Amino acid sequence: MKIFIYRLLVSWRICQNQLTMIAEGVVMGLLTFAFSHSDEVQQDTARCFANLCCQEDAHIALYDQGA
């Protein structure tokens, strides 16, 4: 699980990937991690959401998917 989140953090540094990943439904997977019992996983998941939210074009799509 930790490797998956790390890969998401790295790939989201490229803004073009963000919208593509949101369109492919990555939010549902992140929401699952957000309810993990591990504080470290929750923290990494919060970073992923923060990275996604820094691009204003993504806000509506994230909201529509429940983020």
N, C-alpha and C positions, 0 to 999 in steps of 0.2 A: 504494500500500500504506500509506503514511504517513497519508493522509487517512482511510482505513478505520479504522485503529487509533485515530486522534484522535476520530473519531465514536463509537467504542465507549467510549472513556474518558469522553466527555461524557455519553453516554446512561446509563452505569452509575452515575452519581451519584444517579439515582432508583432506590431499592431495588426497586420493583415491576418495573422493566424487567429487572433482573438475572435473576430466576427465569424470566421469559419468554424471554429470550435464551438461557439455558442449555437450556431445554426445546426451543428451536428448533435447537440444535446448534452454537452459536457456538464451543464448545470445540474442535471439530475444526479450524476455521479458525485459531484461536489457536495450536494445537499446530503447525500448519504454519509460522506466523510465528516460533515459538520456535526453530526450527532454521535461521533465516535466517543468512546470512553477515554481515549488518550488525549491529554491536553496538547501534546506535541502535534498530533494529527489535526486537531481543531485549529491550532495556531497556523499551521501550514495551509489549511483550507481557507482560513480567513485571508491569508496573503494572496491566495489564488483569486478570491473574489475581489480583493482590493485592486489587483492588477487588471482584472477585467473591467472594473468600474472606472478606471482612469481614462478610458476612451469613451467619450460622450455618446458616440454613435451606438454603443452597446447597451446603454441604459434601458431602453424600451424592451429590447429582446431579453435581457436579464430579468426584468420585471415580469414579462409575460411567462417566463419559465419558472417563476417562483423564487427567484433569488432575493 
